[in-house]
Amino acid sequence: MADYDLTKTIIPHCDRHLVFPLLAHLAEIELFPVEQVQAAQYELAKETNMVDYAVSLFQQLHPDDEVPEEFAGKRDNAVSTNERLQQEALAVLNVIENPEVAQSLRQDKNQNLQYLKEHYNVTLEQINALYNFGQFQYTYGNYSGAADYLYHFRVLSTDPDLTLSAHWGKLASDILTGKWDTALEELNTLREAIDSRAPSVPAFTAAPSSSTTDPALAQLHSRTWLLHWSLFVYFNHPQGRTLLLETFLSPTYLNTIQTSCPWILRYLATAAVLSRKSASGALSSRVRHSIREIVKVIQMEEYQYQDPVTAFLKELYVEFDFEAAQHEIGKAEGIVANDFFLGEFREDFMDNARYLISEAYCRIHHRIDIGDLSERLNLSRDEGEKWIVNLIRETRMGADAKIDLEKNVIEINRPPLPIYQTVIEKTRGLAFRTQALGAAMSRTQQALGVPEEVQPAAVEVR
């Protein structure tokens, strides 16, 4: 299963503090030698201000060696720097936490800065001290404190680059403190900020791509990082899987996945399987459509990326090879169980995957042997009967299916779908796609300086 582990692929797109939980998970499941994982943890920790944590990791790796003296100096330097930055930040924080000041602040940041300067002599440099202290607290491992200081800085700052960097830092802090509702709000805000401009890669990181000067490429890198960071939120928030589908299947982010990180298809496919049923218990039309769209993308991108999770959907919905799908789902179970983001969903994933196999099998057969279907689902005959009964109840096959217990078969009689209904299903969403294409062409021509009167108009399909 180590061949399918994505940790080494995901790490380059994460801040080093977000990598600590990933490595801790690898050490727990023992997918790789523990010594290698601990060495990686130490290499990460020694570049932060979490000196005590780095020392503990060093002692685990080298129990017979003395702790290097550099750690003592680094600890003293971190303590003194923390005290200095704290004094600078508290001077501003004491002012803005004053109830009278809080009531006087408005939406206009420039007006707020003028008010603070006139009444409390607060300068822009002092406000930047909130950012500096928040960033230092983050490197110190005090994520809750970092989130507070970065939030206050973001409210007042007029520097777009530092404000965006504060967004990244606030999101990482909320993730690491497990505040998933707040993290989701921050994720949505950051996504809007990235989509509205061409920002650089988060300043909280030291990624090589931050040196890029091409705005379009910088925005692609930012979206790539956002996709990876969002996995922490979407697979921990109660509504996260549905929200993941809505975000990742949007044209902008689906293009980002196909261009720079096709391995995200594993999480997109898993979210579609996990979201098989809506809150009412029936298969939602959006998820049904999402699975079809994801299968198309999996087909297009299989030359770049493929694993048993994506192969399962391909075998089931493209090849209709149920034996191959059964084989892939067996391997996918282990992959999901060992994945940092998906591990706790293993049972739900297998449950929903079996339903997808059963539903697809029943849709292309009119007469089904219960024993044969139970074997394909890796279930006993009795378990298979209960499974199929529940399937018929929860899907729209109830009125069309009859169970013959004597022959141990299911007979399904479906009226043929009217041709006009087939056309409607095939062309559903065509008007929206045409309008989106027209809008994209209009933006391109405007960028090239083409007059508006010669721009193509969107065609409305009725």
Salt bridges, closest charged atoms under 4 A:
GLU43 OE1 - LYS46 NZ 3.21
ASP52 OD1 - ARG75 NH2 2.81
ASP65 OD2 - HIS62 ND1 3.78
GLU88 OE2 - ARG84 NH1 3.57
ASP161 OD1 - ARG197 NH2 3.11
ASP174 OD2 - LYS170 NZ 2.86
ASP181 OD1 - HIS237 NE2 2.83
GLU186 OE2 - ARG154 NH1 2.28
GLU186 OE2 - HIS167 ND1 2.78
GLU186 OE1 - LYS170 NZ 3.84
ASP195 OD1 - ARG223 NE 3.09
GLU293 OE1 - HIS289 NE2 3.59
GLU302 OE1 - LYS314 NZ 2.73
ASP307 OD2 - ARG266 NE 2.76
GLU328 OE1 - LYS331 NZ 3.77
GLU333 OE2 - ARG346 NH1 2.61
ASP339 OD2 - ARG266 NH1 3.15
GLU359 OE2 - ARG288 NH1 3.45
GLU359 OE2 - ARG363 NH2 3.28
ASP372 OD2 - ARG376 NE 3.18
GLU394 OE1 - LYS277 NZ 3.81
GLU411 OE2 - ARG367 NH1 2.70
GLU425 OE2 - ARG428 NH2 2.96
GLU460 OE2 - ARG462 NH1 3.70
